[in-house]
Amino acid sequence: MITIGTVRFPTEALIWIGALAGLALFGADLHGHVSFCIPTLLGFDGCMGCGLGHSIALALHGDLEGAFGAHPMGIPAVGILIFRSISMIRQSNNNSRGPFHG
């Protein structure tokens, strides 16, 4: 848990926010860069996880058609990750105020 000012940020929320920000900033242009994907490192193409990452990056860049083509769950994943992060932050901050906070 990290506190910035009066807002508490759960570690998981920060990881998802950081990952989405990284994909939004760099994700669409990552072809040929370092990868931690085992199938990709072994020379295989078509990894579902890589497809999902590319799909999320394309969705964050506004290329919804390309995102759906890379992986059909990329667009819903963006919404789910944003919703999950916001929910965790809200829950963390509501719980930290105690039971009598109005």
WOZI-V445193 format. One record per pair of residues at least 6 apart in sequence whose C-alpha atoms are under 6 Angstrom apart, sorted by sequence separation. I is the first residue (numbers start at 1). J is the second residue. If there is no record, write none. Layout:
BEGIN
i & j
I & J
I & J
END
This chain:
BEGIN
i & j
2 & 8
2 & 9
1 & 9
59 & 67
1 & 10
58 & 67
1 & 11
55 & 67
55 & 70
55 & 71
59 & 75
56 & 74
51 & 70
52 & 71
55 & 74
51 & 71
52 & 74
28 & 57
27 & 57
28 & 58
24 & 57
23 & 57
24 & 60
13 & 85
9 & 89
8 & 93
END
